[in-house]
Amino acid sequence: MLHLSTRIGTRLSAVRCLSMTIRAKHSVPDLPYDYNALEPAISAEIMKVHHDKHHAAYVNGLNTAEEKYEQALRDGDLTSQIALQSAIKFNGGGEYCPSLEDNSGECHINHSLFWENLAPVSKGGGEPPKGALLSAIQKEFGSLEDFISKFNTTTAAVQGSGWGWLGYNKSSKRIEIVTLPNQDPLTTHVPLLGVDVWEHAYYLQYKNVRPDYLKAIWSVINWKTVAERFAKAQ
C-alpha cells in the first residue's frame, strides 16, 4: 500500500497536470483593418458575416467543447473525451496553438491566420513577396505567377468546403501546396498561407464561381506575414 504522503503527492501531481490543460476562454481576434478595407476583392458584407458570425461560431463551439472535455477529464470519462475530439478539431481548426508559447489562448488557427493573410492595398496587400520566400517559390514552382495558377487550380478543386494552404515541409525543407477538407488542421506542414474556400468566404459576392474569388484574393494577400512565418519555420 502506498504511503499517505506518496498518495497525496500523486494526487497533487494529477491536479497540477489537469490545471495545465485548462485555458482561458478563446475569443475572436479583432480584424486588423475595417470591414470594407479589402474591397473590391472582398466586400464589407462578406467580411462582417465571415468574421462576426462564422468565426465567432467556431470560437463559441471551441469554448463549449473544451469545457465539456475538461469536465470529462475530471470525471475520468474516457468515452466523452474521445467523442469530443472531433468537435475540438473542427472548431479549433488548429494544429499550432500560440497559447502553448505565450498563453494567449488562441487555437482557432485557420481563421485567425486567414485575417492576417490579408491586407488592404494601401497597407501592402497584393505586393509580391521578396527575398527568401520569393526564391523558394521560384525554386518550387518556376515563378510567382505559376505558383498562383497552380494554387488556384488545386484549391478550386476542393470538394465541398475546405482550405488551400501553402505550407513548409520541415522534413524536406520545401514549400508545398496542400488542400484539406472542412476545418481539418494542417498537421504535416508549418502553415504559411491559408485561403478559406468555404462558401461563406465568397458566396455573397462571387456566388458559385469559386475560381473568380481565388483570382481576386491575391490582390489583397499580405505577403509580408507569409514571409515572416516562412522565416520562423526555417
C-alpha positions in Angstrom: 0.0 0.0 0.0 1.3 3.5 -0.9 2.4 5.7 2.0 -0.1 8.5 2.7 2.4 11.2 1.6 3.0 9.4 -1.6 -0.7 9.2 -2.4 -1.2 12.9 -1.6 1.8 13.7 -3.8 0.4 11.7 -6.7 -3.0 13.4 -6.4 -1.4 16.8 -6.3 0.6 16.0 -9.4 -2.6 14.9 -11.1 -4.3 18.2 -10.2 -1.4 20.2 -11.5 -1.4 18.3 -14.8 -5.1 18.9 -15.1 -4.8 22.6 -14.3 -2.3 22.9 -17.1 -4.9 21.8 -19.6 -7.4 24.4 -18.5 -7.0 27.5 -20.6 -8.6 30.9 -20.7 -11.6 31.1 -23.0 -10.9 31.8 -26.6 -12.1 35.0 -28.2 -12.4 36.3 -31.8 -9.5 38.5 -32.6 -10.3 42.0 -33.9 -9.7 42.5 -37.6 -6.5 44.5 -38.3 -8.5 46.6 -40.8 -12.0 47.9 -41.4 -14.7 45.6 -42.9 -14.6 47.4 -46.2 -10.8 47.7 -46.4 -10.4 44.7 -48.8 -12.9 45.9 -51.4 -13.3 45.3 -54.2 -11.7 41.9 -53.8 -13.8 41.0 -50.7 -16.9 43.0 -49.8 -17.6 44.5 -46.4 -20.7 42.4 -46.2 -18.7 39.2 -46.6 -16.1 40.3 -44.1 -18.7 41.2 -41.5 -20.6 37.9 -41.8 -17.5 35.8 -42.1 -15.7 37.4 -39.1 -18.6 38.3 -36.8 -20.8 35.3 -37.4 -18.9 32.3 -38.7 -15.6 32.8 -36.9 -17.5 33.7 -33.7 -19.5 30.4 -34.1 -16.3 28.4 -34.3 -14.9 30.1 -31.2 -18.1 29.6 -29.2 -18.1 25.9 -30.3 -14.5 25.5 -29.3 -15.0 27.0 -25.8 -18.0 24.8 -25.2 -16.2 21.6 -26.4 -13.2 22.4 -24.2 -15.3 23.0 -21.2 -17.0 19.6 -21.7 -13.7 18.0 -22.3 -12.2 19.4 -19.1 -15.3 18.1 -17.2 -14.8 14.7 -18.8 -11.2 14.7 -17.6 -12.2 15.4 -14.1 -14.8 12.7 -14.3 -12.4 10.2 -15.8 -15.0 9.8 -18.6 -12.8 8.4 -21.5 -15.8 7.9 -23.8 -16.8 11.5 -23.7 -13.1 12.6 -24.1 -12.9 10.6 -27.3 -16.3 11.8 -28.5 -15.3 15.4 -28.1 -12.2 15.2 -30.1 -14.0 15.8 -33.4 -15.7 19.0 -32.1 -12.4 20.3 -30.8 -10.7 19.6 -34.1 -13.5 21.1 -36.2 -14.0 24.3 -34.1 -10.4 24.7 -33.2 -9.1 24.0 -36.7 -5.6 24.2 -35.4 -2.5 22.1 -35.0 -0.5 25.1 -33.8 -1.6 26.9 -30.7 0.2 30.2 -29.8 -1.2 29.7 -26.3 1.4 27.0 -25.8 4.0 29.7 -26.1 2.5 32.9 -24.8 -0.7 31.8 -23.0 -2.8 33.8 -25.4 -5.4 31.0 -25.6 -5.9 31.3 -29.3 -6.1 27.9 -31.0 -8.7 28.6 -33.7 -5.8 28.9 -36.2 -7.4 28.7 -39.6 -9.4 31.9 -39.4 -7.1 33.8 -37.1 -4.3 33.2 -39.6 -6.6 34.0 -42.6 -7.3 37.5 -41.3 -3.5 38.1 -41.0 -3.0 36.8 -44.5 -5.0 39.7 -45.9 -4.2 43.4 -46.0 -5.7 46.5 -47.8 -3.9 47.6 -50.9 -3.0 50.8 -49.1 -1.2 48.7 -46.5 0.7 46.5 -48.8 -1.9 44.0 -49.8 -1.0 42.3 -53.1 2.6 43.5 -53.1 4.6 40.5 -54.3 6.9 38.6 -52.0 10.7 39.3 -52.0 13.8 37.7 -50.7 14.0 34.1 -49.4 10.3 33.5 -49.8 10.2 34.5 -53.4 13.3 32.5 -54.1 11.6 29.4 -52.5 8.5 29.9 -54.7 10.6 30.3 -57.8 12.6 27.1 -57.0 9.5 25.0 -56.4 7.0 26.5 -59.0 9.1 28.4 -61.5 7.6 31.8 -60.9 5.1 33.6 -58.6 2.6 33.6 -61.4 3.0 29.8 -61.9 2.6 29.3 -58.1 -0.7 31.3 -58.0 -2.0 29.4 -61.0 -1.3 26.0 -59.5 -2.6 27.1 -56.1 -5.8 28.3 -57.6 -6.4 25.2 -59.7 -5.7 22.9 -56.8 -7.8 24.8 -54.3 -10.7 25.4 -56.7 -10.9 21.6 -57.0 -11.6 21.1 -53.2 -14.8 19.2 -53.0 -17.4 20.9 -50.8 -15.8 23.1 -48.0 -12.2 23.3 -47.2 -8.9 25.3 -47.3 -6.0 25.7 -49.6 -2.6 26.0 -47.9 1.0 26.9 -48.7 2.9 25.0 -46.1 6.6 24.5 -45.2 7.6 20.8 -45.0 10.3 20.6 -42.3 11.4 17.2 -43.4 12.1 18.1 -47.0 12.8 21.8 -46.2 10.4 22.7 -49.1 7.3 24.7 -49.5 4.3 22.8 -50.8 0.6 23.3 -51.7 -1.8 21.3 -49.6 -5.6 21.2 -49.6 -7.7 20.0 -46.7 -11.5 19.4 -46.2 -13.6 21.3 -43.7 -11.5 22.8 -40.9 -9.0 20.0 -40.8 -5.7 21.2 -39.3 -2.5 21.3 -41.4 -0.5 18.9 -39.2 2.0 17.8 -41.9 3.4 21.3 -42.6 4.0 24.6 -40.9 1.1 26.8 -42.2 2.4 29.8 -44.1 -0.7 31.0 -46.2 -4.2 29.7 -45.9 -7.2 30.5 -48.2 -10.7 29.7 -47.0 -12.9 28.2 -49.7 -16.0 27.6 -47.7 -18.9 29.2 -49.4 -19.3 31.8 -46.6 -16.0 33.2 -47.6 -17.1 34.3 -51.1 -20.7 33.3 -52.0 -22.4 36.7 -51.2 -20.1 38.3 -53.8 -19.0 35.6 -56.2 -21.9 33.2 -56.0 -20.8 29.7 -57.1 -17.8 30.9 -59.1 -15.0 29.9 -56.7 -12.3 30.5 -59.3 -13.2 34.2 -59.6 -12.8 34.6 -55.8 -9.4 32.8 -55.9 -8.3 35.0 -58.7 -9.3 38.2 -56.9 -7.9 37.4 -53.4 -4.3 37.7 -54.5 -4.8 41.5 -54.8 -5.1 41.7 -51.0 -2.7 38.9 -49.9 -0.3 40.1 -47.2 2.9 38.5 -48.3 4.8 40.2 -45.5 3.2 38.0 -42.9 3.7 34.9 -45.1 7.4 35.8 -45.3 7.6 36.2 -41.5 6.1 32.7 -41.0 8.5 31.2 -43.6 11.5 32.7 -41.8 10.3 31.3 -38.5 9.6 27.9 -40.0 13.1 27.6 -41.3 
